[in-house]
């Protein structure tokens, strides 16, 4: 078996790792290296409070959160540092604090299926400050101990290092050569397409129409010297804004959701300044930040905001996943694992019929 993976984000890097775990030797990874959603993701693993009506999405998201326990254990057993993942909990805020009771009941009902939610508790601002000193802008929050944050860039780097396959950083075109996939003048008999928002461009030469659209996301990293932030919980105010603490005083703020910017990767100072200003109302110390940088990436969305994965229709030995949207870091590792299980004809954790590729990838009538 000679395998190619196009895309070294969260899905592709996880697939590479589990191919190595299954002792598949001949694997090459290709990655464009620009605009990758994983590197610009907020990295919050906390799906249990979502009110999305799509039950298949919630099953994938909740089991994706659970799957991190297996992934972290596997990497640890292989001798890799897993400090990129920290299960420090979350504080959820609502403008109407009566809604906190609704969220509590929702999560409580789901906890028998997803025990990783952990301890649930409504706490006031004074108690919250014992865990995340200096936060403001609310009187009560809902705390869940099982929530986590993950540094997506470090996670992918760790997975690729553990896989230890050749990684070629360039844009590549896909063509068919008899029963083989030709990529960069090489022929492969098996292919995993983990190219996110670029899947449409990859499959277009093979006359496929792909329901994928790009969404721009911008996020700020702010560093406060001397801040011991590595044990802080995530702070999730209402809306798109999240405040995600990492080690060494780094606080990430974001991310934006911009649907009409295509693959643009330029920084928008107005949006970034607004993110910082809004976040500062909840954590005023962000105004003291000595360093500021931004990360910009391109998420992949489908028409109904649902992810999909499986075999490309009428293209044997070609597997793909896309449409993960802003939940990419939550569901991506599990999907990468499932693609390898499909490829190797192993038992699956999920039913791929719930995430049908054929609803989003169709052969063109050209």
Protein Blocks (a to p, Z undefined) as FASTA:
>chain_A
ZZddehjbfklmmmmmmmmmnopabdcdddehiopaklmggoiacfklpcbfblklmmmm
mmmmmmmmmmmmmmmmnopafklpccebjadddfblmlmmmmmmmmmmmmmmmmmnopad
dddfklmmmmmghiahiabdcddfkbccddfklmmmmmmmmnopacdddddddddehjac
ceehiacfbdcdfehjmmmmmmmmnopacddddddddddddddehiafklpccdddehjb
dcdddeehiacedddddfklojafbdcfklmmmmmmmmmmmmmmlmmpmbdcdddddddd
dfkopacedddehighiacdehkljmlmmmmmmmmmmmmmmmnopacfbdfklmcfklmg
ccdfZZ
